[in-house]
Amino acid sequence: MAANNHQGNDEQQSHELPQVLILEPPPIVKFYGVEFLKNFELLKAWESPLPLDQFLSVHAASVKALLSPGRYPLNSNIFQLLPSLQLVITTSAGLNHIDLPECKRRGIDIANSGDVYSEDVADMGVGLLIDVLRKISAADRYVRKGLWDNKGDFPLASKLGSKRVGIVGLGSIGQEVAKRLQAFGCRILYNSRNKKPFVSYPYYSNVLELAADSDVLIICCGLTEQTRHMINKDVMLALGKEGVIINVGRGPIIDEKDLVQCLVQRELGGAGLDVFENEPHVPKELLTMDNVVLSPHRAVRTPETLAAMCELVKGNLEAFFSNKPLLSPVMNK
């Protein structure tokens, strides 16, 4: 009897915890488990035998918060099944998977990763650039294949200092990239939705003009309908045959077919890519190019940053259920 009472108390306590819906496990859950969310009742859709629409219908009246890893599309099809939803927390910086106008219409608040990822993504962007210019990965392969001994010296690489670097998107990530590259002696130019009054870098409202005045383009902006395929053949040709493109934003910002064509035809000097248009698919032409450095969308995957993301998610949930301001709100009003 005592055991039954204890079980009943556990069930009652579980139901008293604030409920958080998770459609699929975010990376922070895969790496750290759910211990950091022990003060919430987690509704894990992927563990349910029910089809998703039925699972959501079961919890429709009670779910007020949803945690998203940034891959599953959150649109009216999902929101109409969750009439009580008031908050979406995404563990991504990008918001292209969320129907923002629909959230605004329904009064759903949004919180994202804020600035948590900015330093790591900036590090990756600068790392890719150094790798492409100094041919580090290509030189590594040259040594490992025994070519240094058989064929002699490796070809010359390119200097980073004094390069004109055009940053596309001078948000928190773009600013961190600029800060790092200034220390290398690069000249920073930028394109953004609006001119930033707090920086002295030359501003370009047109990406094509930015490319024409740059040796390097680093893509740091988010994916929207306006930025999709913004980096196309015209931009690449303006950047020139020695130009380098680095992408730590989102894959579809670059027209990948144009990129492959320009690289194959040597109309572009090189590329460093952490993101791709149809992940995890990577165009086969890129796999054999020594002037291209590839990374499997890992810019934010460090234990320090994922641990910080756990704290931010927990803090946002605690703030929401305590009727306090969110820690990393997305302005969608």
C-alpha positions as CSV (number, residue, x, y, z in Angstrom):
1,M,0.0,0.0,0.0
2,A,2.8,2.4,0.9
3,A,4.5,1.7,-2.4
4,N,1.2,2.5,-4.3
5,N,0.9,5.8,-2.3
6,H,4.5,6.7,-3.2
7,Q,3.8,6.0,-6.9
8,G,0.7,8.1,-6.8
9,N,2.5,11.0,-5.2
10,D,5.2,10.8,-7.9
11,E,2.6,10.9,-10.6
12,Q,0.8,13.8,-9.0
13,Q,4.1,15.7,-8.6
14,S,4.9,15.0,-12.3
15,H,1.6,16.5,-13.3
16,E,2.2,19.6,-11.2
17,L,5.5,20.3,-13.0
18,P,5.2,22.8,-15.9
19,Q,4.9,20.9,-19.2
20,V,7.4,21.4,-22.0
21,L,6.7,19.8,-25.4
22,I,9.8,18.6,-27.4
23,L,9.1,17.4,-30.9
24,E,12.6,16.0,-31.5
25,P,15.7,16.0,-29.3
26,P,17.9,19.0,-29.6
27,P,21.7,18.5,-29.6
28,I,21.9,19.7,-26.0
29,V,19.7,16.8,-25.0
30,K,21.7,14.3,-27.0
31,F,24.9,15.5,-25.4
32,Y,23.7,16.3,-21.8
33,G,20.5,14.4,-21.3
34,V,17.5,16.1,-19.7
35,E,18.8,16.4,-16.1
36,F,19.0,20.2,-16.6
37,L,15.2,20.2,-17.2
38,K,14.4,18.1,-14.1
39,N,12.0,20.8,-12.9
40,F,9.7,20.4,-15.9
41,E,7.6,17.6,-17.2
42,L,8.9,16.8,-20.7
43,L,6.5,15.6,-23.3
44,K,8.8,13.8,-25.8
45,A,6.9,13.4,-29.0
46,W,9.5,11.1,-30.6
47,E,9.1,8.5,-27.8
48,S,5.3,8.2,-28.3
49,P,3.8,5.4,-30.4
50,L,1.1,7.8,-31.5
51,P,1.3,9.8,-34.8
52,L,2.4,13.3,-34.1
53,D,-1.0,14.9,-34.7
54,Q,-2.7,12.6,-32.2
55,F,0.1,13.1,-29.7
56,L,-0.3,16.9,-29.9
57,S,-4.1,16.6,-29.7
58,V,-3.8,14.7,-26.4
59,H,-1.8,17.6,-24.9
60,A,-3.4,20.4,-26.8
61,A,-5.1,22.0,-23.8
62,S,-2.2,21.9,-21.4
63,V,1.0,22.6,-23.4
64,K,2.1,26.2,-23.1
65,A,5.9,25.9,-24.0
66,L,7.6,24.1,-26.9
67,L,11.4,23.4,-27.2
68,S,12.7,23.1,-30.8
69,P,16.1,22.1,-32.0
70,G,15.8,24.3,-35.1
71,R,15.1,21.7,-37.7
72,Y,11.4,20.7,-37.5
73,P,9.1,23.3,-39.3
74,L,6.9,25.1,-36.9
75,N,4.0,26.5,-38.9
76,S,0.2,26.8,-38.8
77,N,-0.1,23.0,-39.1
78,I,1.6,22.5,-35.8
79,F,0.2,25.6,-34.1
80,Q,-3.4,24.9,-34.8
81,L,-3.0,21.6,-32.9
82,L,-1.6,23.5,-29.9
83,P,-4.2,26.3,-29.1
84,S,-2.7,26.9,-25.6
85,L,0.9,27.4,-26.8
86,Q,2.4,30.7,-25.6
87,L,6.2,30.1,-26.0
88,V,8.6,28.6,-28.6
89,I,12.2,28.2,-27.5
90,T,14.6,27.3,-30.3
91,T,18.1,26.2,-29.6
92,S,19.2,27.6,-32.9
93,A,20.2,31.2,-33.7
94,G,18.4,31.0,-37.0
95,L,14.6,31.3,-37.2
96,N,13.9,30.1,-40.7
97,H,12.1,27.0,-39.4
98,I,9.5,29.1,-37.5
99,D,6.5,30.8,-39.1
100,L,7.1,34.2,-37.5
101,P,3.9,35.9,-38.8
102,E,1.8,33.0,-37.5
103,C,3.5,33.3,-34.1
104,K,2.8,37.0,-34.0
105,R,-0.9,36.4,-35.0
106,R,-1.3,33.9,-32.3
107,G,0.6,35.8,-29.6
108,I,3.3,33.2,-29.2
109,D,6.6,34.5,-27.8
110,I,9.9,33.2,-29.2
111,A,13.3,32.8,-27.5
112,N,16.4,31.7,-29.4
113,S,20.1,31.1,-28.6
114,G,20.8,34.8,-28.3
115,D,24.5,35.5,-28.3
116,V,25.5,32.1,-26.9
117,Y,26.8,30.7,-30.2
118,S,28.4,33.9,-31.5
119,E,32.0,33.4,-30.4
120,D,32.2,29.8,-31.6
121,V,30.7,30.5,-35.0
122,A,33.1,33.4,-35.4
123,D,36.0,31.2,-34.5
124,M,34.8,28.7,-37.1
125,G,34.5,31.3,-39.8
126,V,38.0,32.7,-39.2
127,G,39.3,29.1,-39.0
128,L,37.8,28.2,-42.3
129,L,39.2,31.4,-43.9
130,I,42.8,30.7,-42.6
131,D,42.5,27.1,-43.7
132,V,41.4,28.1,-47.3
133,L,44.0,30.9,-47.6
134,R,47.0,29.0,-46.0
135,K,45.9,25.6,-47.5
136,I,46.2,23.9,-44.2
137,S,43.9,20.9,-44.9
138,A,45.4,20.5,-48.4
139,A,48.9,20.6,-47.0
140,D,48.0,18.1,-44.3
141,R,46.8,15.7,-47.0
142,Y,49.9,16.4,-49.0
143,V,52.1,15.3,-46.1
144,R,50.0,12.2,-45.2
145,K,50.1,10.9,-48.8
146,G,53.9,11.1,-48.8
147,L,53.9,13.7,-51.6
148,W,56.3,16.0,-49.7
149,D,59.0,13.4,-50.0
150,N,58.1,12.3,-53.5
151,K,57.1,15.6,-55.2
152,G,58.9,18.2,-53.2
153,D,57.6,21.5,-51.9
154,F,53.9,22.2,-51.5
155,P,52.6,25.2,-53.5
156,L,52.5,28.7,-52.1
157,A,49.5,29.9,-50.0
158,S,48.0,33.3,-49.5
159,K,48.5,35.9,-46.7
160,L,45.6,36.7,-44.4
161,G,46.8,40.1,-43.2
162,S,45.7,43.1,-45.4
163,K,42.8,41.2,-47.0
164,R,39.6,43.2,-47.6
165,V,36.9,41.1,-45.8
166,G,33.3,41.8,-46.6
167,I,31.0,40.5,-43.8
168,V,27.4,39.8,-44.8
169,G,25.3,40.3,-41.7
170,L,26.9,42.4,-38.9
171,G,24.9,41.0,-36.1
172,S,26.5,39.5,-33.0
173,I,28.3,36.8,-35.0
174,G,29.5,39.2,-37.7
175,Q,30.8,41.6,-35.1
176,E,32.8,38.8,-33.5
177,V,34.3,37.9,-36.9
178,A,35.2,41.5,-37.5
179,K,36.9,41.8,-34.1
180,R,39.0,38.7,-34.8
181,L,40.0,39.7,-38.3
182,Q,40.9,43.2,-37.4
183,A,43.6,41.7,-35.1
184,F,45.0,39.9,-38.2
185,G,45.3,43.3,-40.0
186,C,42.3,42.8,-42.3
187,R,40.2,45.7,-43.6
188,I,36.6,45.1,-42.6
189,L,33.6,46.1,-44.9
190,Y,30.0,45.0,-44.3
191,N,26.5,44.6,-45.6
192,S,23.5,44.4,-43.3
193,R,19.8,45.2,-43.4
194,N,20.7,48.6,-41.9
195,K,23.8,50.7,-41.3
196,K,25.2,50.1,-37.8
197,P,25.8,53.5,-36.1
198,F,28.2,52.0,-33.6
199,V,30.9,50.8,-36.1
200,S,33.2,52.7,-38.4
201,Y,33.5,50.0,-41.0
202,P,32.4,51.0,-44.5
203,Y,28.8,50.0,-45.1
204,Y,27.4,48.6,-48.4
205,S,23.6,48.3,-48.9
206,N,24.3,46.2,-52.0
207,V,26.0,42.8,-51.7
208,L,27.2,42.9,-55.3
209,E,29.1,46.2,-54.6
210,L,30.5,44.7,-51.4
211,A,31.8,41.7,-53.3
212,A,33.4,43.9,-55.9
213,D,35.4,45.8,-53.2
214,S,36.3,42.6,-51.2
215,D,38.9,39.8,-51.4
216,V,36.8,37.6,-49.1
217,L,33.0,37.3,-48.3
218,I,32.0,35.8,-44.9
219,I,28.3,34.9,-44.7
220,C,27.0,35.5,-41.1
221,C,23.4,36.5,-41.8
222,G,20.2,34.5,-41.2
223,L,18.2,32.8,-43.8
224,T,15.1,34.6,-45.0
225,E,13.2,34.9,-48.3
226,Q,15.3,38.0,-49.0
227,T,18.7,36.3,-48.3
228,R,17.9,32.9,-50.0
229,H,20.4,32.6,-52.9
230,M,21.6,36.1,-52.3
231,I,25.1,35.0,-53.0
232,N,24.7,34.0,-56.6
233,K,26.9,33.9,-59.7
234,D,26.9,37.7,-60.2
235,V,28.2,38.1,-56.7
236,M,30.9,35.4,-57.1
237,L,32.1,37.0,-60.4
238,A,32.2,40.4,-58.7
239,L,34.4,38.8,-56.0
240,G,36.8,37.6,-58.6
241,K,39.1,34.7,-59.5
242,E,41.1,35.1,-56.3
243,G,38.1,35.7,-54.1
244,V,37.1,33.4,-51.2
245,I,33.6,32.8,-49.8
246,I,33.1,31.5,-46.2
247,N,29.7,30.4,-45.1
248,V,28.8,30.0,-41.4
249,G,25.3,31.3,-41.8
250,R,22.8,29.0,-43.6
251,G,23.5,26.9,-46.7
252,P,20.7,28.2,-49.0
253,I,22.0,31.8,-48.7
254,I,24.5,30.7,-51.4
255,D,23.2,29.4,-54.7
256,E,25.1,26.1,-54.4
257,K,24.9,25.3,-58.1
258,D,26.4,28.7,-59.0
259,L,29.1,28.1,-56.4
260,V,30.1,24.7,-57.8
261,Q,30.1,26.1,-61.4
262,C,32.3,29.1,-60.4
263,L,34.8,26.9,-58.6
264,V,34.9,24.3,-61.4
265,Q,35.5,27.0,-64.0
266,R,38.0,28.7,-61.7
267,E,36.0,31.9,-61.6
268,L,36.3,31.9,-57.8
269,G,39.5,31.3,-55.7
270,G,38.1,29.1,-52.9
271,A,35.5,28.4,-50.3
272,G,35.1,27.4,-46.7
273,L,31.7,25.9,-45.9
274,D,30.2,24.8,-42.6
275,V,26.7,24.8,-44.0
276,F,25.1,23.5,-47.2
277,E,21.9,23.9,-49.2
278,N,20.6,20.3,-48.8
279,E,22.3,19.0,-45.6
280,P,23.7,16.4,-45.2
281,H,24.2,16.2,-49.0
282,V,27.3,17.9,-50.3
283,P,27.9,18.3,-54.0
284,K,30.4,15.7,-55.1
285,E,32.4,18.2,-57.1
286,L,33.4,20.0,-53.9
287,L,34.9,16.8,-52.4
288,T,37.9,16.7,-54.6
289,M,38.8,20.4,-54.6
290,D,41.9,21.4,-52.6
291,N,40.8,25.0,-52.5
292,V,37.6,24.1,-50.7
293,V,37.4,23.3,-46.9
294,L,34.3,21.5,-45.7
295,S,32.8,21.1,-42.2
296,P,29.6,19.2,-41.3
297,H,27.6,22.1,-39.7
298,R,29.6,21.9,-36.5
299,A,30.4,25.6,-35.8
300,V,28.5,25.7,-32.4
301,R,29.4,22.2,-31.3
302,T,31.7,22.7,-28.4
303,P,31.0,21.4,-24.9
304,E,31.3,24.9,-23.4
305,T,28.8,26.4,-25.7
306,L,26.3,23.6,-25.4
307,A,26.5,23.7,-21.6
308,A,25.8,27.5,-21.8
309,M,22.8,26.7,-24.1
310,C,21.4,24.3,-21.5
311,E,21.5,27.1,-18.9
312,L,19.9,29.5,-21.3
313,V,17.0,27.1,-22.1
314,K,16.4,26.4,-18.5
315,G,16.6,30.1,-17.6
316,N,14.1,31.0,-20.4
317,L,11.6,28.3,-19.2
318,E,11.9,29.3,-15.6
319,A,11.4,33.0,-16.6
320,F,8.3,32.1,-18.7
321,F,6.6,30.0,-16.0
322,S,7.4,32.6,-13.4
323,N,5.9,35.4,-15.6
324,K,9.3,37.1,-15.8
325,P,11.0,38.6,-18.9
326,L,12.6,36.0,-21.2
327,L,16.4,35.9,-21.2
328,S,16.8,35.8,-25.0
329,P,13.6,37.0,-26.6
330,V,13.1,37.4,-30.3
331,M,11.4,40.7,-31.1
332,N,8.4,39.6,-33.1
333,K,5.8,42.2,-32.1
